[in-house]
Amino acid sequence: METIFLDNFLDNGIIREEAFRQSVNDIDWSQYKDKKVLIKGCSEVPVPTWSYLIITAHLAQFAKKILYGEACSAFEIYTDINNN
């Protein structure tokens, strides 16, 4: 399973929308084709809901499954039913 850490999107300790969107646009999302992907939030920083939505929208074009949370107790938020 691949993991996307939202900590990697922090800008001076917080997620700023403009910088976040630029970072998301710079990612080659095709690297997640047909993979299970876990989106892991920040442990010490509040994460805006929109950040999960933006990443999920990009991943859904490629990923087989998208999960949120910790690997041991992840919550599934998307499954590609066409290529399952």
PDB file of N, CA, C and O in Angstrom:
ATOM      1  N   MET A   1       0.842  -1.173   0.000  1.00  0.00           N
ATOM      2  CA  MET A   1       0.000   0.000   0.000  1.00  0.00           C
ATOM      3  C   MET A   1       0.891   1.241   0.000  1.00  0.00           C
ATOM      4  O   MET A   1       1.868   1.324   0.744  1.00  0.00           O
ATOM      5  N   GLU A   2       0.536   2.188  -0.838  1.00  0.00           N
ATOM      6  CA  GLU A   2       1.240   3.475  -0.892  1.00  0.00           C
ATOM      7  C   GLU A   2       0.634   4.403   0.161  1.00  0.00           C
ATOM      8  O   GLU A   2      -0.549   4.290   0.483  1.00  0.00           O
ATOM      9  N   THR A   3       1.434   5.310   0.693  1.00  0.00           N
ATOM     10  CA  THR A   3       0.939   6.253   1.694  1.00  0.00           C
ATOM     11  C   THR A   3       1.270   7.678   1.285  1.00  0.00           C
ATOM     12  O   THR A   3       2.392   7.980   0.880  1.00  0.00           O
ATOM     13  N   ILE A   4       0.273   8.549   1.396  1.00  0.00           N
ATOM     14  CA  ILE A   4       0.471   9.982   1.200  1.00  0.00           C
ATOM     15  C   ILE A   4       0.369  10.620   2.580  1.00  0.00           C
ATOM     16  O   ILE A   4      -0.671  10.539   3.234  1.00  0.00           O
ATOM     17  N   PHE A   5       1.444  11.248   3.014  1.00  0.00           N
ATOM     18  CA  PHE A   5       1.491  11.894   4.324  1.00  0.00           C
ATOM     19  C   PHE A   5       1.164  13.377   4.158  1.00  0.00           C
ATOM     20  O   PHE A   5       1.863  14.095   3.444  1.00  0.00           O
ATOM     21  N   LEU A   6       0.110  13.828   4.814  1.00  0.00           N
ATOM     22  CA  LEU A   6      -0.256  15.234   4.705  1.00  0.00           C
ATOM     23  C   LEU A   6       0.774  16.144   5.362  1.00  0.00           C
ATOM     24  O   LEU A   6       0.798  17.345   5.092  1.00  0.00           O
ATOM     25  N   ASP A   7       1.627  15.587   6.224  1.00  0.00           N
ATOM     26  CA  ASP A   7       2.734  16.369   6.797  1.00  0.00           C
ATOM     27  C   ASP A   7       3.629  16.937   5.697  1.00  0.00           C
ATOM     28  O   ASP A   7       4.237  17.994   5.868  1.00  0.00           O
ATOM     29  N   ASN A   8       3.706  16.239   4.581  1.00  0.00           N
ATOM     30  CA  ASN A   8       4.558  16.685   3.470  1.00  0.00           C
ATOM     31  C   ASN A   8       4.032  17.946   2.794  1.00  0.00           C
ATOM     32  O   ASN A   8       4.736  18.563   1.994  1.00  0.00           O
ATOM     33  N   PHE A   9       2.801  18.330   3.109  1.00  0.00           N
ATOM     34  CA  PHE A   9       2.196  19.503   2.486  1.00  0.00           C
ATOM     35  C   PHE A   9       2.177  20.717   3.415  1.00  0.00           C
ATOM     36  O   PHE A   9       1.600  21.750   3.074  1.00  0.00           O
ATOM     37  N   LEU A  10       2.802  20.597   4.579  1.00  0.00           N
ATOM     38  CA  LEU A  10       2.804  21.710   5.527  1.00  0.00           C
ATOM     39  C   LEU A  10       3.676  22.856   5.015  1.00  0.00           C
ATOM     40  O   LEU A  10       4.736  22.643   4.427  1.00  0.00           O
ATOM     41  N   ASP A  11       3.203  24.062   5.256  1.00  0.00           N
ATOM     42  CA  ASP A  11       3.927  25.278   4.904  1.00  0.00           C
ATOM     43  C   ASP A  11       4.056  26.090   6.192  1.00  0.00           C
ATOM     44  O   ASP A  11       3.087  26.697   6.648  1.00  0.00           O
ATOM     45  N   ASN A  12       5.247  26.101   6.771  1.00  0.00           N
ATOM     46  CA  ASN A  12       5.475  26.761   8.067  1.00  0.00           C
ATOM     47  C   ASN A  12       4.527  26.230   9.141  1.00  0.00           C
ATOM     48  O   ASN A  12       3.999  26.994   9.949  1.00  0.00           O
ATOM     49  N   GLY A  13       4.317  24.923   9.142  1.00  0.00           N
ATOM     50  CA  GLY A  13       3.547  24.282  10.203  1.00  0.00           C
ATOM     51  C   GLY A  13       2.052  24.170  10.002  1.00  0.00           C
ATOM     52  O   GLY A  13       1.357  23.605  10.846  1.00  0.00           O
ATOM     53  N   ILE A  14       1.538  24.703   8.888  1.00  0.00           N
ATOM     54  CA  ILE A  14       0.105  24.576   8.605  1.00  0.00           C
ATOM     55  C   ILE A  14      -0.094  24.269   7.121  1.00  0.00           C
ATOM     56  O   ILE A  14       0.823  24.414   6.312  1.00  0.00           O
ATOM     57  N   ILE A  15      -1.290  23.850   6.788  1.00  0.00           N
ATOM     58  CA  ILE A  15      -1.614  23.628   5.380  1.00  0.00           C
ATOM     59  C   ILE A  15      -2.255  24.901   4.850  1.00  0.00           C
ATOM     60  O   ILE A  15      -3.344  25.290   5.273  1.00  0.00           O
ATOM     61  N   ARG A  16      -1.567  25.537   3.925  1.00  0.00           N
ATOM     62  CA  ARG A  16      -2.067  26.760   3.287  1.00  0.00           C
ATOM     63  C   ARG A  16      -2.606  26.385   1.914  1.00  0.00           C
ATOM     64  O   ARG A  16      -1.942  25.693   1.142  1.00  0.00           O
ATOM     65  N   GLU A  17      -3.802  26.841   1.622  1.00  0.00           N
ATOM     66  CA  GLU A  17      -4.497  26.368   0.425  1.00  0.00           C
ATOM     67  C   GLU A  17      -3.711  26.597  -0.862  1.00  0.00           C
ATOM     68  O   GLU A  17      -3.588  25.677  -1.671  1.00  0.00           O
ATOM     69  N   GLU A  18      -3.191  27.769  -1.067  1.00  0.00           N
ATOM     70  CA  GLU A  18      -2.495  28.055  -2.329  1.00  0.00           C
ATOM     71  C   GLU A  18      -1.268  27.156  -2.515  1.00  0.00           C
ATOM     72  O   GLU A  18      -1.085  26.568  -3.581  1.00  0.00           O
ATOM     73  N   ALA A  19      -0.440  27.052  -1.491  1.00  0.00           N
ATOM     74  CA  ALA A  19       0.755  26.201  -1.566  1.00  0.00           C
ATOM     75  C   ALA A  19       0.364  24.731  -1.681  1.00  0.00           C
ATOM     76  O   ALA A  19       1.006  23.969  -2.404  1.00  0.00           O
ATOM     77  N   PHE A  20      -0.688  24.334  -0.969  1.00  0.00           N
ATOM     78  CA  PHE A  20      -1.166  22.957  -1.019  1.00  0.00           C
ATOM     79  C   PHE A  20      -1.611  22.598  -2.433  1.00  0.00           C
ATOM     80  O   PHE A  20      -1.210  21.568  -2.974  1.00  0.00           O
ATOM     81  N   ARG A  21      -2.438  23.450  -3.025  1.00  0.00           N
ATOM     82  CA  ARG A  21      -2.928  23.177  -4.388  1.00  0.00           C
ATOM     83  C   ARG A  21      -1.774  23.097  -5.389  1.00  0.00           C
ATOM     84  O   ARG A  21      -1.804  22.267  -6.298  1.00  0.00           O
ATOM     85  N   GLN A  22      -0.771  23.941  -5.234  1.00  0.00           N
ATOM     86  CA  GLN A  22       0.382  23.901  -6.135  1.00  0.00           C
ATOM     87  C   GLN A  22       1.134  22.589  -5.975  1.00  0.00           C
ATOM     88  O   GLN A  22       1.516  21.965  -6.964  1.00  0.00           O
ATOM     89  N   SER A  23       1.346  22.172  -4.740  1.00  0.00           N
ATOM     90  CA  SER A  23       2.037  20.898  -4.486  1.00  0.00           C
ATOM     91  C   SER A  23       1.257  19.727  -5.060  1.00  0.00           C
ATOM     92  O   SER A  23       1.841  18.819  -5.653  1.00  0.00           O
ATOM     93  N   VAL A  24      -0.049  19.742  -4.890  1.00  0.00           N
ATOM     94  CA  VAL A  24      -0.902  18.669  -5.418  1.00  0.00           C
ATOM     95  C   VAL A  24      -0.824  18.635  -6.940  1.00  0.00           C
ATOM     96  O   VAL A  24      -0.752  17.559  -7.534  1.00  0.00           O
ATOM     97  N   ASN A  25      -0.838  19.794  -7.567  1.00  0.00           N
ATOM     98  CA  ASN A  25      -0.769  19.851  -9.032  1.00  0.00           C
ATOM     99  C   ASN A  25       0.575  19.376  -9.572  1.00  0.00           C
ATOM    100  O   ASN A  25       0.662  18.955 -10.725  1.00  0.00           O
ATOM    101  N   ASP A  26       1.615  19.438  -8.757  1.00  0.00           N
ATOM    102  CA  ASP A  26       2.950  19.017  -9.188  1.00  0.00           C
ATOM    103  C   ASP A  26       3.174  17.506  -9.089  1.00  0.00           C
ATOM    104  O   ASP A  26       4.186  16.999  -9.573  1.00  0.00           O
ATOM    105  N   ILE A  27       2.244  16.793  -8.470  1.00  0.00           N
ATOM    106  CA  ILE A  27       2.394  15.342  -8.285  1.00  0.00           C
ATOM    107  C   ILE A  27       1.994  14.605  -9.556  1.00  0.00           C
ATOM    108  O   ILE A  27       1.010  14.955 -10.206  1.00  0.00           O
ATOM    109  N   ASP A  28       2.765  13.584  -9.903  1.00  0.00           N
ATOM    110  CA  ASP A  28       2.407  12.691 -11.007  1.00  0.00           C
ATOM    111  C   ASP A  28       1.494  11.614 -10.431  1.00  0.00           C
ATOM    112  O   ASP A  28       1.971  10.608  -9.906  1.00  0.00           O
ATOM    113  N   TRP A  29       0.194  11.820 -10.527  1.00  0.00           N
ATOM    114  CA  TRP A  29      -0.787  10.928  -9.912  1.00  0.00           C
ATOM    115  C   TRP A  29      -0.835   9.562 -10.580  1.00  0.00           C
ATOM    116  O   TRP A  29      -1.344   8.607  -9.992  1.00  0.00           O
ATOM    117  N   SER A  30      -0.319   9.455 -11.786  1.00  0.00           N
ATOM    118  CA  SER A  30      -0.338   8.155 -12.474  1.00  0.00           C
ATOM    119  C   SER A  30       0.528   7.116 -11.760  1.00  0.00           C
ATOM    120  O   SER A  30       0.380   5.919 -12.007  1.00  0.00           O
ATOM    121  N   GLN A  31       1.422   7.554 -10.886  1.00  0.00           N
ATOM    122  CA  GLN A  31       2.243   6.609 -10.123  1.00  0.00           C
ATOM    123  C   GLN A  31       1.389   5.756  -9.185  1.00  0.00           C
ATOM    124  O   GLN A  31       1.858   4.736  -8.679  1.00  0.00           O
ATOM    125  N   TYR A  32       0.151   6.160  -8.952  1.00  0.00           N
ATOM    126  CA  TYR A  32      -0.751   5.422  -8.068  1.00  0.00           C
ATOM    127  C   TYR A  32      -1.741   4.546  -8.833  1.00  0.00           C
ATOM    128  O   TYR A  32      -2.697   4.032  -8.251  1.00  0.00           O
ATOM    129  N   LYS A  33      -1.517   4.381 -10.116  1.00  0.00           N
ATOM    130  CA  LYS A  33      -2.436   3.597 -10.948  1.00  0.00           C
ATOM    131  C   LYS A  33      -2.580   2.179 -10.400  1.00  0.00           C
ATOM    132  O   LYS A  33      -1.597   1.475 -10.173  1.00  0.00           O
ATOM    133  N   ASP A  34      -3.845   1.781 -10.196  1.00  0.00           N
ATOM    134  CA  ASP A  34      -4.217   0.434  -9.730  1.00  0.00           C
ATOM    135  C   ASP A  34      -3.618   0.066  -8.379  1.00  0.00           C
ATOM    136  O   ASP A  34      -3.422  -1.117  -8.098  1.00  0.00           O
ATOM    137  N   LYS A  35      -3.326   1.044  -7.545  1.00  0.00           N
ATOM    138  CA  LYS A  35      -2.752   0.779  -6.224  1.00  0.00           C
ATOM    139  C   LYS A  35      -3.737   1.161  -5.125  1.00  0.00           C
ATOM    140  O   LYS A  35      -4.654   1.955  -5.336  1.00  0.00           O
ATOM    141  N   LYS A  36      -3.528   0.582  -3.959  1.00  0.00           N
ATOM    142  CA  LYS A  36      -4.231   1.006  -2.754  1.00  0.00           C
ATOM    143  C   LYS A  36      -3.417   2.143  -2.163  1.00  0.00           C
ATOM    144  O   LYS A  36      -2.198   2.039  -2.023  1.00  0.00           O
ATOM    145  N   VAL A  37      -4.098   3.233  -1.818  1.00  0.00           N
ATOM    146  CA  VAL A  37      -3.398   4.409  -1.309  1.00  0.00           C
ATOM    147  C   VAL A  37      -4.034   4.846   0.012  1.00  0.00           C
ATOM    148  O   VAL A  37      -5.253   4.981   0.118  1.00  0.00           O
ATOM    149  N   LEU A  38      -3.192   5.061   0.999  1.00  0.00           N
ATOM    150  CA  LEU A  38      -3.621   5.540   2.307  1.00  0.00           C
ATOM    151  C   LEU A  38      -3.264   7.015   2.429  1.00  0.00           C
ATOM    152  O   LEU A  38      -2.115   7.401   2.218  1.00  0.00           O
ATOM    153  N   ILE A  39      -4.255   7.839   2.771  1.00  0.00           N
ATOM    154  CA  ILE A  39      -4.008   9.254   3.051  1.00  0.00           C
ATOM    155  C   ILE A  39      -3.910   9.376   4.564  1.00  0.00           C
ATOM    156  O   ILE A  39      -4.880   9.129   5.281  1.00  0.00           O
ATOM    157  N   LYS A  40      -2.740   9.755   5.039  1.00  0.00           N
ATOM    158  CA  LYS A  40      -2.500   9.832   6.482  1.00  0.00           C
ATOM    159  C   LYS A  40      -2.410  11.291   6.895  1.00  0.00           C
ATOM    160  O   LYS A  40      -1.581  12.044   6.385  1.00  0.00           O
ATOM    161  N   GLY A  41      -3.270  11.678   7.822  1.00  0.00           N
ATOM    162  CA  GLY A  41      -3.308  13.054   8.300  1.00  0.00           C
ATOM    163  C   GLY A  41      -2.146  13.394   9.205  1.00  0.00           C
ATOM    164  O   GLY A  41      -1.324  12.539   9.534  1.00  0.00           O
ATOM    165  N   CYS A  42      -2.087  14.640   9.599  1.00  0.00           N
ATOM    166  CA  CYS A  42      -1.039  15.120  10.496  1.00  0.00           C
ATOM    167  C   CYS A  42      -1.435  14.804  11.933  1.00  0.00           C
ATOM    168  O   CYS A  42      -2.601  14.931  12.306  1.00  0.00           O
ATOM    169  N   SER A  43      -0.485  14.404  12.713  1.00  0.00           N
ATOM    170  CA  SER A  43      -0.787  14.052  14.097  1.00  0.00           C
ATOM    171  C   SER A  43      -0.866  15.274  15.013  1.00  0.00           C
ATOM    172  O   SER A  43      -1.563  15.245  16.027  1.00  0.00           O
ATOM    173  N   GLU A  44      -0.164  16.330  14.664  1.00  0.00           N
ATOM    174  CA  GLU A  44      -0.098  17.485  15.560  1.00  0.00           C
ATOM    175  C   GLU A  44      -0.739  18.747  14.983  1.00  0.00           C
ATOM    176  O   GLU A  44      -0.814  19.769  15.664  1.00  0.00           O
ATOM    177  N   VAL A  45      -1.191  18.685  13.764  1.00  0.00           N
ATOM    178  CA  VAL A  45      -1.713  19.872  13.097  1.00  0.00           C
ATOM    179  C   VAL A  45      -3.129  19.593  12.604  1.00  0.00           C
ATOM    180  O   VAL A  45      -3.371  18.547  12.001  1.00  0.00           O
ATOM    181  N   PRO A  46      -4.072  20.507  12.847  1.00  0.00           N
ATOM    182  CA  PRO A  46      -5.410  20.319  12.289  1.00  0.00           C
ATOM    183  C   PRO A  46      -5.344  20.346  10.760  1.00  0.00           C
ATOM    184  O   PRO A  46      -4.666  21.185  10.168  1.00  0.00           O
ATOM    185  N   VAL A  47      -6.058  19.418  10.143  1.00  0.00           N
ATOM    186  CA  VAL A  47      -6.043  19.312   8.682  1.00  0.00           C
ATOM    187  C   VAL A  47      -7.416  19.711   8.154  1.00  0.00           C
ATOM    188  O   VAL A  47      -8.423  19.133   8.563  1.00  0.00           O
ATOM    189  N   PRO A  48      -7.475  20.691   7.251  1.00  0.00           N
ATOM    190  CA  PRO A  48      -8.762  21.085   6.688  1.00  0.00           C
ATOM    191  C   PRO A  48      -9.374  19.951   5.859  1.00  0.00           C
ATOM    192  O   PRO A  48      -8.666  19.232   5.154  1.00  0.00           O
ATOM    193  N   THR A  49     -10.675  19.806   5.952  1.00  0.00           N
ATOM    194  CA  THR A  49     -11.383  18.755   5.219  1.00  0.00           C
ATOM    195  C   THR A  49     -11.132  18.856   3.725  1.00  0.00           C
ATOM    196  O   THR A  49     -11.009  17.836   3.047  1.00  0.00           O
ATOM    197  N   TRP A  50     -11.057  20.067   3.206  1.00  0.00           N
ATOM    198  CA  TRP A  50     -10.876  20.237   1.765  1.00  0.00           C
ATOM    199  C   TRP A  50      -9.585  19.609   1.261  1.00  0.00           C
ATOM    200  O   TRP A  50      -9.502  19.233   0.092  1.00  0.00           O
ATOM    201  N   SER A  51      -8.573  19.488   2.121  1.00  0.00           N
ATOM    202  CA  SER A  51      -7.311  18.891   1.670  1.00  0.00           C
ATOM    203  C   SER A  51      -7.495  17.416   1.314  1.00  0.00           C
ATOM    204  O   SER A  51      -6.921  16.938   0.336  1.00  0.00           O
ATOM    205  N   TYR A  52      -8.294  16.694   2.104  1.00  0.00           N
ATOM    206  CA  TYR A  52      -8.587  15.289   1.785  1.00  0.00           C
ATOM    207  C   TYR A  52      -9.387  15.185   0.492  1.00  0.00           C
ATOM    208  O   TYR A  52      -9.145  14.302  -0.330  1.00  0.00           O
ATOM    209  N   LEU A  53     -10.335  16.090   0.321  1.00  0.00           N
ATOM    210  CA  LEU A  53     -11.184  16.067  -0.875  1.00  0.00           C
ATOM    211  C   LEU A  53     -10.374  16.316  -2.145  1.00  0.00           C
ATOM    212  O   LEU A  53     -10.586  15.657  -3.162  1.00  0.00           O
ATOM    213  N   ILE A  54      -9.459  17.257  -2.079  1.00  0.00           N
ATOM    214  CA  ILE A  54      -8.634  17.572  -3.250  1.00  0.00           C
ATOM    215  C   ILE A  54      -7.751  16.387  -3.622  1.00  0.00           C
ATOM    216  O   ILE A  54      -7.669  16.019  -4.794  1.00  0.00           O
ATOM    217  N   ILE A  55      -7.094  15.794  -2.641  1.00  0.00           N
ATOM    218  CA  ILE A  55      -6.232  14.639  -2.919  1.00  0.00           C
ATOM    219  C   ILE A  55      -7.055  13.466  -3.431  1.00  0.00           C
ATOM    220  O   ILE A  55      -6.653  12.795  -4.381  1.00  0.00           O
ATOM    221  N   THR A  56      -8.200  13.213  -2.811  1.00  0.00           N
ATOM    222  CA  THR A  56      -9.059  12.108  -3.247  1.00  0.00           C
ATOM    223  C   THR A  56      -9.529  12.308  -4.680  1.00  0.00           C
ATOM    224  O   THR A  56      -9.582  11.348  -5.448  1.00  0.00           O
ATOM    225  N   ALA A  57      -9.868  13.527  -5.052  1.00  0.00           N
ATOM    226  CA  ALA A  57     -10.313  13.801  -6.420  1.00  0.00           C
ATOM    227  C   ALA A  57      -9.226  13.462  -7.432  1.00  0.00           C
ATOM    228  O   ALA A  57      -9.521  12.925  -8.499  1.00  0.00           O
ATOM    229  N   HIS A  58      -7.988  13.765  -7.113  1.00  0.00           N
ATOM    230  CA  HIS A  58      -6.879  13.435  -8.014  1.00  0.00           C
ATOM    231  C   HIS A  58      -6.605  11.937  -8.031  1.00  0.00           C
ATOM    232  O   HIS A  58      -6.415  11.348  -9.095  1.00  0.00           O
ATOM    233  N   LEU A  59      -6.585  11.324  -6.855  1.00  0.00           N
ATOM    234  CA  LEU A  59      -6.288   9.894  -6.756  1.00  0.00           C
ATOM    235  C   LEU A  59      -7.350   9.023  -7.413  1.00  0.00           C
ATOM    236  O   LEU A  59      -7.027   7.985  -7.992  1.00  0.00           O
ATOM    237  N   ALA A  60      -8.603   9.429  -7.330  1.00  0.00           N
ATOM    238  CA  ALA A  60      -9.706   8.605  -7.836  1.00  0.00           C
ATOM    239  C   ALA A  60      -9.588   8.324  -9.328  1.00  0.00           C
ATOM    240  O   ALA A  60     -10.187   7.369  -9.823  1.00  0.00           O
ATOM    241  N   GLN A  61      -8.843   9.122 -10.035  1.00  0.00           N
ATOM    242  CA  GLN A  61      -8.637   8.893 -11.466  1.00  0.00           C
ATOM    243  C   GLN A  61      -7.709   7.714 -11.725  1.00  0.00           C
ATOM    244  O   GLN A  61      -7.686   7.180 -12.833  1.00  0.00           O
ATOM    245  N   PHE A  62      -6.940   7.298 -10.711  1.00  0.00           N
ATOM    246  CA  PHE A  62      -5.916   6.272 -10.908  1.00  0.00           C
ATOM    247  C   PHE A  62      -5.965   5.124  -9.895  1.00  0.00           C
ATOM    248  O   PHE A  62      -5.790   3.964 -10.269  1.00  0.00           O
ATOM    249  N   ALA A  63      -6.195   5.431  -8.646  1.00  0.00           N
ATOM    250  CA  ALA A  63      -6.065   4.437  -7.577  1.00  0.00           C
ATOM    251  C   ALA A  63      -7.170   3.389  -7.614  1.00  0.00           C
ATOM    252  O   ALA A  63      -8.294   3.654  -8.039  1.00  0.00           O
ATOM    253  N   LYS A  64      -6.822   2.207  -7.163  1.00  0.00           N
ATOM    254  CA  LYS A  64      -7.794   1.118  -7.039  1.00  0.00           C
ATOM    255  C   LYS A  64      -8.639   1.314  -5.779  1.00  0.00           C
ATOM    256  O   LYS A  64      -9.854   1.115  -5.799  1.00  0.00           O
ATOM    257  N   LYS A  65      -7.984   1.706  -4.685  1.00  0.00           N
ATOM    258  CA  LYS A  65      -8.668   2.002  -3.425  1.00  0.00           C
ATOM    259  C   LYS A  65      -7.985   3.183  -2.765  1.00  0.00           C
ATOM    260  O   LYS A  65      -6.773   3.366  -2.879  1.00  0.00           O
ATOM    261  N   ILE A  66      -8.789   3.988  -2.067  1.00  0.00           N
ATOM    262  CA  ILE A  66      -8.264   5.102  -1.297  1.00  0.00           C
ATOM    263  C   ILE A  66      -8.770   4.939   0.129  1.00  0.00           C
ATOM    264  O   ILE A  66      -9.963   4.754   0.368  1.00  0.00           O
ATOM    265  N   LEU A  67      -7.844   5.012   1.061  1.00  0.00           N
ATOM    266  CA  LEU A  67      -8.179   4.866   2.471  1.00  0.00           C
ATOM    267  C   LEU A  67      -7.673   6.070   3.245  1.00  0.00           C
ATOM    268  O   LEU A  67      -6.776   6.783   2.794  1.00  0.00           O
ATOM    269  N   TYR A  68      -8.259   6.288   4.418  1.00  0.00           N
ATOM    270  CA  TYR A  68      -7.885   7.399   5.275  1.00  0.00           C
ATOM    271  C   TYR A  68      -7.598   6.876   6.677  1.00  0.00           C
ATOM    272  O   TYR A  68      -8.286   5.972   7.150  1.00  0.00           O
ATOM    273  N   GLY A  69      -6.609   7.424   7.336  1.00  0.00           N
ATOM    274  CA  GLY A  69      -6.334   7.087   8.730  1.00  0.00           C
ATOM    275  C   GLY A  69      -5.023   6.376   8.921  1.00  0.00           C
ATOM    276  O   GLY A  69      -4.050   6.622   8.208  1.00  0.00           O
ATOM    277  N   GLU A  70      -5.007   5.483   9.902  1.00  0.00           N
ATOM    278  CA  GLU A  70      -3.835   4.674  10.219  1.00  0.00           C
ATOM    279  C   GLU A  70      -3.931   3.352   9.475  1.00  0.00           C
ATOM    280  O   GLU A  70      -5.031   2.851   9.242  1.00  0.00           O
ATOM    281  N   ALA A  71      -2.810   2.791   9.104  1.00  0.00           N
ATOM    282  CA  ALA A  71      -2.798   1.540   8.332  1.00  0.00           C
ATOM    283  C   ALA A  71      -3.548   0.415   9.045  1.00  0.00           C
ATOM    284  O   ALA A  71      -4.213  -0.392   8.397  1.00  0.00           O
ATOM    285  N   CYS A  72      -3.446   0.357  10.363  1.00  0.00           N
ATOM    286  CA  CYS A  72      -4.073  -0.738  11.114  1.00  0.00           C
ATOM    287  C   CYS A  72      -5.583  -0.564  11.268  1.00  0.00           C
ATOM    288  O   CYS A  72      -6.283  -1.527  11.579  1.00  0.00           O
ATOM    289  N   SER A  73      -6.090   0.641  11.056  1.00  0.00           N
ATOM    290  CA  SER A  73      -7.525   0.882  11.229  1.00  0.00           C
ATOM    291  C   SER A  73      -8.057   1.858  10.182  1.00  0.00           C
ATOM    292  O   SER A  73      -8.891   2.710  10.490  1.00  0.00           O
ATOM    293  N   ALA A  74      -7.583   1.736   8.967  1.00  0.00           N
ATOM    294  CA  ALA A  74      -7.933   2.683   7.905  1.00  0.00           C
ATOM    295  C   ALA A  74      -9.399   2.562   7.515  1.00  0.00           C
ATOM    296  O   ALA A  74      -9.985   1.480   7.562  1.00  0.00           O
ATOM    297  N   PHE A  75      -9.968   3.676   7.137  1.00  0.00           N
ATOM    298  CA  PHE A  75     -11.350   3.764   6.689  1.00  0.00           C
ATOM    299  C   PHE A  75     -11.345   3.948   5.176  1.00  0.00           C
ATOM    300  O   PHE A  75     -10.736   4.887   4.664  1.00  0.00           O
ATOM    301  N   GLU A  76     -12.016   3.061   4.467  1.00  0.00           N
ATOM    302  CA  GLU A  76     -12.044   3.129   3.005  1.00  0.00           C
ATOM    303  C   GLU A  76     -12.988   4.240   2.557  1.00  0.00           C
ATOM    304  O   GLU A  76     -14.146   4.290   2.973  1.00  0.00           O
ATOM    305  N   ILE A  77     -12.480   5.131   1.703  1.00  0.00           N
ATOM    306  CA  ILE A  77     -13.313   6.226   1.216  1.00  0.00           C
ATOM    307  C   ILE A  77     -13.573   6.148  -0.283  1.00  0.00           C
ATOM    308  O   ILE A  77     -14.398   6.895  -0.809  1.00  0.00           O
ATOM    309  N   TYR A  78     -12.873   5.247  -0.977  1.00  0.00           N
ATOM    310  CA  TYR A  78     -13.092   5.107  -2.417  1.00  0.00           C
ATOM    311  C   TYR A  78     -12.628   3.733  -2.872  1.00  0.00           C
ATOM    312  O   TYR A  78     -11.584   3.241  -2.443  1.00  0.00           O
ATOM    313  N   THR A  79     -13.424   3.114  -3.752  1.00  0.00           N
ATOM    314  CA  THR A  79     -13.039   1.874  -4.424  1.00  0.00           C
ATOM    315  C   THR A  79     -13.427   1.997  -5.884  1.00  0.00           C
ATOM    316  O   THR A  79     -14.556   2.369  -6.204  1.00  0.00           O
ATOM    317  N   ASP A  80     -12.499   1.685  -6.764  1.00  0.00           N
ATOM    318  CA  ASP A  80     -12.772   1.696  -8.200  1.00  0.00           C
ATOM    319  C   ASP A  80     -13.535   0.422  -8.538  1.00  0.00           C
ATOM    320  O   ASP A  80     -12.936  -0.646  -8.655  1.00  0.00           O
ATOM    321  N   ILE A  81     -14.851   0.526  -8.696  1.00  0.00           N
ATOM    322  CA  ILE A  81     -15.667  -0.666  -8.945  1.00  0.00           C
ATOM    323  C   ILE A  81     -15.520  -1.186 -10.368  1.00  0.00           C
ATOM    324  O   ILE A  81     -15.868  -2.334 -10.647  1.00  0.00           O
ATOM    325  N   ASN A  82     -15.014  -0.364 -11.261  1.00  0.00           N
ATOM    326  CA  ASN A  82     -14.839  -0.792 -12.652  1.00  0.00           C
ATOM    327  C   ASN A  82     -13.633  -1.693 -12.838  1.00  0.00           C
ATOM    328  O   ASN A  82     -13.633  -2.558 -13.715  1.00  0.00           O
ATOM    329  N   ASN A  83     -12.608  -1.500 -12.025  1.00  0.00           N
ATOM    330  CA  ASN A  83     -11.374  -2.275 -12.161  1.00  0.00           C
ATOM    331  C   ASN A  83     -11.022  -3.002 -10.877  1.00  0.00           C
ATOM    332  O   ASN A  83      -9.846  -3.224 -10.589  1.00  0.00           O
ATOM    333  N   ASN A  84     -12.018  -3.368 -10.116  1.00  0.00           N
ATOM    334  CA  ASN A  84     -11.788  -4.011  -8.826  1.00  0.00           C
ATOM    335  C   ASN A  84     -11.397  -5.390  -9.019  1.00  0.00           C
ATOM    336  O   ASN A  84     -11.158  -6.106  -8.046  1.00  0.00           O
TER     337      ASN A  84
END
